[in-house]
Amino acid sequence: MDNQSLRKAWPLLKRQVRELNVPWLEKMARLHSSDPFRILISCILSFRTQDRTTGDASERLFRLASHPEDMAELGIREIERAIYPVGFYRVKARRIRELSRVIVERYNGRVPDKLDELLRLKGVGRKTANLVITLGYRGDGICVDTHVHRITNRWGYVKTETPEETEFALRKKLPRRYWREINGLLVAFGQGICKPLSPFCSRCRISMYCDKVGVRRHR
């Protein structure tokens, strides 16, 4: 797939994704006016945790505290009880309170809106930082998770070994107008159609543009 094919495929992809389940973080961003703090905390909770569990835990936690100042005042046990059973909930509880305190003390209660500053926060990687920028601040970033990495390589659009390599390759090649949307679209598309093993190529509306790199079996 090249940029000419991508331009033709994009509207078809968007129409197909409307019929699929939108990632929970995308829904939450729309409901809460793209609150960067909620995006940041929910991203931390989502690591190795299913969408529904992340959503339920986030809502319980934000009922207790929805701003860094309030979150920093919660006890570790309170946070643990609110977010259980997300994966590594004890580690995440400590990290959430520590992050909240750093945001209050170093950034006057405002989550940074620059990639380099976000990456200075303990426990914040490139995926989370880019989601805060794209969903929280409606800025230009490229969030690459396993779905974006897998699908863009499967398309033949990039040829990379890791999600981080994919992000930098996309920053060079992908037209900027697609940056904010690509994660939300490909997460839903990857969960519903372009699965890791045996993708549903027969249902895929952009199959004619896909190089199907590495696909040995499909439905």
C-alpha positions as CSV (number, residue, x, y, z in Angstrom):
1,M,0.0,0.0,0.0
2,D,1.3,3.5,-0.9
3,N,-0.2,6.9,-0.1
4,Q,-2.3,7.0,-3.2
5,S,-3.9,3.7,-2.2
6,L,-4.2,4.9,1.4
7,R,-6.1,8.0,0.3
8,K,-8.7,5.7,-1.5
9,A,-8.8,3.2,1.4
10,W,-9.3,5.7,4.2
11,P,-13.0,6.6,3.7
12,L,-13.8,2.9,3.2
13,L,-12.0,2.1,6.4
14,K,-13.8,4.8,8.4
15,R,-17.2,3.6,7.1
16,Q,-16.4,0.0,8.2
17,V,-15.2,1.0,11.6
18,R,-18.5,2.8,12.3
19,E,-20.0,-0.7,12.4
20,L,-17.5,-1.9,15.0
21,N,-16.9,-1.3,18.7
22,V,-15.1,2.0,19.2
23,P,-12.2,1.8,21.8
24,W,-13.3,2.8,25.2
25,L,-10.7,5.6,25.5
26,E,-12.1,7.2,22.4
27,K,-15.6,7.1,23.9
28,M,-14.4,8.5,27.1
29,A,-12.6,11.4,25.4
30,R,-15.8,12.4,23.7
31,L,-17.9,12.1,26.9
32,H,-15.5,14.2,29.0
33,S,-14.5,16.9,26.5
34,S,-11.0,15.4,25.9
35,D,-9.8,15.8,29.5
36,P,-6.0,15.1,29.4
37,F,-5.8,14.0,33.0
38,R,-8.6,11.4,32.5
39,I,-6.9,10.2,29.3
40,L,-3.5,9.9,31.1
41,I,-4.9,7.9,34.1
42,S,-7.1,5.7,31.9
43,C,-4.1,4.9,29.7
44,I,-2.2,3.7,32.7
45,L,-5.1,1.6,33.9
46,S,-5.5,0.0,30.4
47,F,-2.1,-1.6,30.3
48,R,-2.7,-5.4,30.1
49,T,-6.3,-4.9,30.9
50,Q,-9.4,-5.4,28.8
51,D,-11.4,-2.3,27.7
52,R,-14.5,-3.1,29.8
53,T,-12.5,-3.6,32.9
54,T,-10.5,-0.4,32.3
55,G,-13.7,1.6,31.7
56,D,-15.4,0.4,34.9
57,A,-12.2,1.0,37.0
58,S,-11.7,4.4,35.5
59,E,-15.3,5.5,36.3
60,R,-15.0,4.2,39.9
61,L,-11.7,6.1,40.4
62,F,-12.9,9.3,38.8
63,R,-16.0,9.3,41.1
64,L,-13.5,9.6,43.9
65,A,-11.2,12.2,42.2
66,S,-11.2,13.6,38.7
67,H,-8.4,16.2,39.1
68,P,-4.7,15.8,39.9
69,E,-5.0,17.8,43.2
70,D,-7.8,15.5,44.5
71,M,-6.1,12.3,43.2
72,A,-2.9,13.2,45.0
73,E,-4.7,13.3,48.3
74,L,-6.2,9.8,48.0
75,G,-4.8,7.0,50.0
76,I,-3.1,4.1,48.1
77,R,-5.6,1.6,49.5
78,E,-8.5,3.8,48.3
79,I,-7.1,3.8,44.7
80,E,-6.4,0.1,44.8
81,R,-10.0,-0.7,45.9
82,A,-11.4,1.6,43.1
83,I,-9.3,0.2,40.3
84,Y,-9.3,-3.5,41.2
85,P,-9.3,-5.9,39.2
86,V,-7.2,-4.1,36.5
87,G,-3.8,-5.8,35.9
88,F,-1.0,-4.8,38.3
89,Y,-3.5,-2.7,40.3
90,R,-1.2,-2.2,43.3
91,V,1.7,-0.9,41.1
92,K,-0.8,1.3,39.1
93,A,-2.3,2.7,42.3
94,R,1.1,3.9,43.5
95,R,2.0,5.3,40.0
96,I,-1.3,7.1,39.7
97,R,-0.9,8.9,43.0
98,E,2.8,9.7,42.3
99,L,2.0,11.1,38.8
100,S,-0.8,13.2,40.3
101,R,1.6,14.7,42.8
102,V,4.2,15.4,40.1
103,I,1.6,17.1,37.9
104,V,0.5,19.3,40.8
105,E,4.0,20.2,42.0
106,R,5.9,20.5,38.7
107,Y,3.2,21.5,36.3
108,N,0.7,23.4,38.5
109,G,-1.9,20.8,38.1
110,R,-1.9,20.8,34.3
111,V,-0.9,17.6,32.3
112,P,1.9,18.5,29.9
113,D,0.9,18.9,26.3
114,K,4.4,18.3,24.8
115,L,5.7,14.8,24.0
116,D,9.1,15.3,25.6
117,E,7.6,16.6,28.8
118,L,5.1,13.7,29.0
119,L,7.9,11.2,28.5
120,R,9.6,12.6,31.5
121,L,6.8,11.4,33.7
122,K,7.5,8.0,35.3
123,G,5.6,5.2,33.7
124,V,4.6,7.2,30.6
125,G,5.7,5.7,27.4
126,R,5.3,6.8,23.8
127,K,1.9,5.2,23.3
128,T,0.4,6.9,26.4
129,A,2.1,10.2,25.6
130,N,0.8,10.3,22.1
131,L,-2.8,9.4,23.2
132,V,-2.7,12.3,25.7
133,I,-1.7,14.6,22.8
134,T,-4.2,13.3,20.3
135,L,-7.2,12.6,22.5
136,G,-6.5,15.0,25.4
137,Y,-5.3,18.0,23.5
138,R,-6.4,17.2,19.9
139,G,-2.9,17.7,18.8
140,D,-0.8,15.9,16.2
141,G,0.6,12.7,17.4
142,I,0.8,9.1,16.2
143,C,-0.2,6.5,18.8
144,V,1.2,3.1,17.8
145,D,0.0,0.0,19.7
146,T,0.1,-3.6,18.6
147,H,-2.8,-3.1,16.2
148,V,-1.4,-0.1,14.4
149,H,2.0,-1.8,14.2
150,R,0.6,-5.1,12.9
151,I,-1.9,-3.6,10.4
152,T,0.4,-1.0,8.8
153,N,3.0,-3.7,8.3
154,R,0.4,-6.1,6.9
155,W,-0.7,-3.5,4.5
156,G,2.9,-3.2,3.3
157,Y,2.8,0.5,4.2
158,V,5.8,0.2,6.5
159,K,8.3,-2.5,7.2
160,T,9.3,-2.3,10.8
161,E,10.1,-4.7,13.7
162,T,8.7,-2.8,16.7
163,P,5.8,-0.4,17.5
164,E,8.4,2.4,18.2
165,E,10.0,1.9,14.8
166,T,6.5,2.0,13.3
167,E,5.8,5.3,14.9
168,F,8.9,6.9,13.5
169,A,8.3,5.4,10.1
170,L,4.7,6.7,10.1
171,R,5.9,10.2,11.1
172,K,8.0,10.2,8.0
173,K,5.5,8.7,5.6
174,L,1.9,9.1,6.8
175,P,0.2,12.4,5.8
176,R,-0.4,14.5,8.9
177,R,-4.2,14.7,8.4
178,Y,-4.4,11.0,9.3
179,W,-2.3,11.1,12.5
180,R,-4.9,11.7,15.1
181,E,-7.4,9.1,13.7
182,I,-5.1,6.2,12.9
183,N,-5.0,4.6,16.4
184,G,-8.8,4.7,17.1
185,L,-9.6,3.4,13.6
186,L,-7.0,0.6,13.6
187,V,-7.7,-0.6,17.2
188,A,-11.4,-1.1,16.3
189,F,-10.5,-2.5,12.9
190,G,-7.8,-4.9,14.4
191,Q,-10.2,-6.2,17.0
192,G,-13.1,-6.7,14.7
193,I,-11.7,-7.5,11.2
194,C,-7.9,-7.5,10.8
195,K,-7.2,-9.9,13.6
196,P,-3.7,-11.1,14.4
197,L,-4.3,-14.7,13.2
198,S,-6.7,-15.5,10.4
199,P,-8.0,-12.0,9.6
200,F,-11.5,-11.6,8.0
201,C,-10.2,-10.6,4.6
202,S,-13.6,-11.6,3.1
203,R,-15.3,-8.9,5.2
204,C,-12.6,-6.3,4.8
205,R,-13.6,-3.3,2.6
206,I,-10.1,-2.3,1.9
207,S,-8.7,-5.8,1.1
208,M,-8.0,-4.8,-2.5
209,Y,-5.4,-2.2,-1.2
210,C,-3.7,-4.5,1.3
211,D,-0.5,-6.4,0.4
212,K,-1.4,-9.0,3.1
213,V,2.2,-9.2,4.2
214,G,2.7,-12.3,6.5
215,V,-0.9,-13.5,6.2
216,R,-0.8,-17.3,5.8
217,R,-4.4,-18.0,6.6
218,H,-7.5,-15.8,6.4
219,R,-11.3,-16.1,6.4
